[in-house]
């Protein structure tokens, strides 16, 4: 559970505070009465920054083998 908050800190340093705020606000509103998934989270983040987050996604979100 510790990686989740660290991922958002990394996103803030990558995207900037204003873009992160926009992304989180839009993600919340878009999924308010539904179920958010990792795919919708990524799509919303990439739409907010108009960028490719593949590298950060692979580092922070994709499960690692133990």
BELKADA-V997907 format. One line per field, one symbol per residue. ss: DSSP state (H for helix, E for strand, - for the rest). psi: psi as a letter, one per 30 degrees, with the letter a starting at -180 (. if undefined). A space follows every 10 residues. Layout:
BEGIN
ss = ???
psi = ???
END
This chain:
BEGIN
ss = -HHHHHHHHH HHHHH-HHHH HHHHHHHHHH -------HHH HHHHHHHHH- ---HHHHHHH ------
psi = fffeeeeeee eefefleeee eeeeeeeeef gegajkleee eeeeeeeefh ljgeeeeeef ekkkk.
END
